[in-house]
Amino acid sequence: MPVAPTTPPHRPSHGTADDGDGGGRSDGPHGGGRSGAARRAAAVRRAGFLLGACAALVCAVLLSLAVGARPIAPTVVWDVLLHGGDGDAADVVRTLRVPRTVVGVMVGAALGLAGTVMQGLTRNPIAEPGILGVSQGASAGVVCAIAFAGVHTLAGYVWFAFLGAAVAGVAVYAIAARTAARGGVGGASPVTLALAGAAVNALLVSVISAILTTRAATLDEFRFWQVGSLTGRDAQIAGQVWPFLLAGVLLVLVAARGLDALALGEDVAKGLGQNVATVRVVGGLGATVLTGVGVAAAGPIAFVGLAVPHVARAVVGGGHRWLLPMAAVLGATVLVVSDVVGRVVLRPGEVPAGVLTALLGAPFLIALLRRGPPSRGAP
């Protein structure tokens, strides 16, 4: 007796976090075409948003070069950028404002990327770069450099800040991994990482406080670094941190596809062939390096790593191939604009960029909380 051919079971495709475009297949003779057209339209729209963000960053950079205690005409700025320029104004732009602006772009991009990765790894919408104790580690390194090594320059702080950030990051991962191993879990989980980060943060805060309360001169010097600022940042600092920035960017780009899968849940990510432990290690290492770059170059800058990923996600969706570039561009723009505003609100004095980002970020966090309970994980 002939056997009717069986229809292969329908396998629902798992949409990625790139979504918003309809990750599943459409049935019907024209469904595939419509789905492909929708994806192309979404990609064009996201590319347009990204180009718009880049244009905003260019405008912020030009403002940073022209605005300050001494306003400089845009024609002079263009002359310096294109031809080198002559005169005192050209020297101010070339030797002071260009390095400061470059450092601002690097730090803002690093913190935006680090916050995005941390929120993706922990699936926690209020995660930010300091969650792993890296910021406090860098602060502890700078305090020790001032108090015990006799370092008194911004360029000298950078290496000690990197060392402190690295030690804190390694300590957090070691504690989390050991805790997970005792519990029979294959690797450090977001919960153990957060708890280990909180413990290391508390320890480092007590160490910093102990040193500062016994050394008044160290406190006087450290407090200017602690507020987070781009003042006095020169080309030497940019030259010190750019290799680490490049390494951190490469690490988070390698982890991007795994972060998309992880946003669907750990079990789904494993089902899609992702090594969840590897994604967490590579992504976490990249976020740690990027946070170290930001804190070492400019001191602790609040809220950029928390607020920027949410704005980027609202604009381009949750897919990390779009989310990471948008977060980098928006982070750089936010920090550079904050620095420019800080130069003019109390002219001829300056308000540190870290103060301005906190003033802008605190209302954002309150608005985020007023929207209701945070969603489970990244979109």
NORGI-V461623 format. One record per backbone hydrogen bond with DSSP energy under -0.5 kcal/mol. NH is the residue of the N-H (numbers start at 0). CO is the residue of the C=O. E is the energy in kcal/mol with one decimal. If there is no record, write none. Layout:
NH|CO|E ; NH|CO|E
This chain:
3|1|-0.5 ; 7|5|-0.5 ; 11|9|-0.7 ; 14|12|-0.6 ; 18|15|-1.3 ; 30|27|-0.8 ; 31|27|-0.6 ; 33|29|-2.2 ; 34|30|-2.7 ; 35|31|-2.6 ; 36|32|-2.4 ; 37|33|-2.5 ; 38|34|-2.3 ; 39|35|-2.3 ; 40|36|-2.6 ; 41|37|-2.4 ; 42|38|-2.5 ; 43|39|-2.5 ; 44|40|-2.4 ; 45|41|-2.6 ; 46|42|-2.5 ; 47|43|-2.2 ; 48|44|-2.1 ; 49|45|-2.6 ; 50|46|-2.6 ; 51|47|-2.3 ; 52|48|-2.4 ; 53|49|-2.2 ; 54|50|-2.3 ; 55|51|-2.2 ; 56|52|-2.1 ; 57|53|-2.2 ; 58|54|-2.2 ; 59|55|-2.3 ; 60|56|-2.5 ; 61|57|-2.3 ; 62|58|-2.3 ; 63|59|-2.3 ; 64|60|-1.7 ; 65|61|-1.5 ; 66|62|-3.0 ; 70|68|-0.5 ; 71|65|-2.6 ; 75|72|-0.7 ; 76|72|-1.9 ; 77|73|-2.8 ; 78|74|-2.1 ; 79|75|-2.4 ; 80|76|-2.5 ; 81|77|-2.6 ; 82|78|-2.8 ; 83|78|-0.7 ; 83|79|-1.3 ; 90|86|-1.8 ; 91|87|-2.3 ; 92|88|-2.2 ; 93|89|-2.8 ; 94|90|-2.8 ; 95|91|-1.7 ; 96|91|-2.1 ; 97|92|-2.5 ; 99|95|-1.6 ; 100|96|-2.5 ; 101|97|-2.6 ; 102|98|-2.6 ; 103|99|-2.1 ; 104|100|-2.4 ; 105|101|-2.4 ; 106|102|-2.8 ; 107|103|-2.5 ; 108|104|-2.3 ; 109|105|-2.3 ; 110|106|-2.6 ; 111|107|-2.3 ; 112|108|-2.4 ; 113|109|-2.6 ; 114|110|-2.6 ; 115|111|-1.8 ; 116|112|-2.4 ; 117|113|-2.4 ; 118|114|-2.3 ; 119|115|-1.9 ; 120|116|-2.9 ; 121|117|-2.3 ; 122|118|-1.2 ; 123|118|-0.8 ; 126|123|-1.8 ; 130|127|-2.4 ; 131|128|-0.9 ; 132|129|-1.8 ; 136|132|-2.0 ; 137|133|-2.4 ; 138|134|-2.2 ; 139|135|-2.6 ; 140|136|-2.1 ; 141|137|-2.2 ; 142|138|-2.5 ; 143|139|-2.4 ; 144|140|-2.0 ; 145|141|-2.3 ; 146|142|-2.8 ; 147|143|-2.7 ; 148|143|-1.0 ; 148|144|-0.8 ; 150|144|-2.2 ; 156|152|-1.9 ; 157|153|-1.2 ; 158|154|-0.6 ; 159|155|-1.0 ; 160|156|-2.8 ; 161|157|-2.5 ; 162|158|-2.3 ; 163|159|-2.6 ; 164|160|-2.6 ; 165|161|-2.6 ; 166|162|-2.4 ; 167|163|-2.3 ; 168|164|-2.5 ; 169|165|-2.6 ; 170|166|-2.3 ; 171|167|-2.3 ; 172|168|-2.3 ; 173|169|-2.6 ; 174|170|-2.5 ; 175|171|-2.6 ; 176|172|-2.7 ; 177|173|-2.3 ; 178|174|-2.3 ; 179|175|-2.5 ; 180|176|-2.4 ; 181|177|-2.0 ; 182|178|-1.3 ; 183|180|-1.2 ; 184|179|-3.0 ; 192|188|-2.5 ; 193|189|-2.4 ; 194|190|-2.5 ; 195|191|-2.6 ; 196|192|-2.6 ; 197|193|-2.3 ; 198|194|-2.2 ; 199|195|-2.6 ; 200|196|-2.6 ; 201|197|-2.3 ; 202|198|-2.2 ; 203|199|-2.7 ; 204|200|-2.5 ; 205|201|-1.9 ; 206|202|-2.0 ; 207|203|-2.9 ; 208|204|-2.5 ; 209|205|-2.3 ; 210|206|-2.1 ; 211|207|-2.6 ; 212|208|-2.3 ; 213|209|-0.7 ; 213|210|-0.6 ; 214|210|-0.9 ; 218|214|-1.7 ; 219|215|-2.2 ; 220|216|-1.7 ; 221|217|-2.9 ; 222|218|-2.1 ; 223|220|-0.6 ; 224|220|-0.7 ; 224|221|-0.6 ; 225|221|-2.4 ; 226|222|-1.0 ; 227|224|-1.2 ; 228|297|-2.0 ; 232|229|-1.8 ; 236|233|-0.6 ; 237|233|-1.6 ; 238|234|-2.4 ; 239|235|-1.5 ; 240|236|-1.9 ; 241|237|-1.7 ; 244|240|-2.2 ; 245|241|-2.5 ; 246|242|-2.1 ; 247|243|-2.6 ; 248|244|-2.4 ; 249|245|-2.3 ; 250|246|-2.0 ; 251|247|-2.2 ; 252|248|-2.1 ; 253|249|-2.0 ; 254|250|-1.6 ; 255|251|-0.5 ; 255|252|-0.8 ; 258|254|-2.1 ; 259|255|-1.8 ; 260|256|-1.9 ; 261|257|-2.6 ; 262|258|-1.6 ; 263|260|-1.4 ; 264|261|-1.6 ; 268|264|-2.5 ; 269|265|-2.2 ; 270|266|-2.2 ; 271|267|-1.7 ; 272|269|-1.7 ; 273|268|-2.4 ; 275|273|-1.1 ; 278|274|-2.4 ; 279|275|-2.4 ; 280|276|-2.2 ; 281|277|-2.9 ; 282|278|-2.8 ; 283|279|-2.4 ; 284|280|-2.4 ; 285|281|-2.4 ; 286|282|-2.6 ; 287|283|-2.3 ; 288|284|-2.5 ; 289|285|-2.4 ; 290|286|-2.4 ; 291|287|-2.4 ; 292|288|-2.1 ; 293|289|-2.3 ; 294|290|-2.7 ; 295|291|-2.4 ; 296|292|-2.0 ; 297|293|-2.1 ; 298|294|-2.0 ; 301|299|-0.6 ; 306|302|-3.0 ; 307|303|-1.7 ; 309|305|-0.6 ; 309|306|-0.6 ; 310|306|-1.7 ; 311|307|-2.8 ; 312|308|-2.5 ; 313|309|-2.0 ; 314|310|-1.3 ; 315|311|-2.7 ; 316|312|-1.8 ; 321|318|-1.4 ; 322|318|-2.7 ; 323|319|-1.9 ; 325|321|-2.0 ; 326|322|-2.7 ; 327|323|-2.3 ; 328|324|-2.3 ; 329|325|-2.8 ; 330|326|-2.6 ; 331|327|-2.0 ; 332|328|-2.3 ; 333|329|-3.0 ; 334|330|-2.1 ; 335|331|-2.4 ; 336|332|-2.6 ; 337|333|-2.3 ; 338|334|-2.1 ; 339|335|-2.2 ; 340|336|-2.7 ; 341|337|-2.2 ; 342|338|-1.0 ; 342|339|-0.7 ; 343|339|-0.9 ; 343|340|-0.8 ; 344|340|-1.8 ; 346|343|-1.0 ; 348|345|-2.2 ; 350|341|-2.3 ; 351|349|-0.5 ; 353|227|-2.7 ; 354|351|-0.9 ; 355|351|-1.6 ; 356|352|-2.6 ; 357|353|-1.4 ; 358|354|-2.2 ; 359|355|-2.2 ; 360|356|-2.6 ; 361|357|-2.5 ; 362|358|-0.7 ; 363|359|-0.9 ; 364|360|-2.5 ; 365|361|-2.2 ; 366|362|-2.5 ; 367|363|-2.4 ; 368|364|-2.2 ; 369|365|-2.1 ; 370|366|-0.9 ; 370|367|-0.5 ; 371|368|-1.4 ; 376|122|-1.3 ; 376|374|-1.1
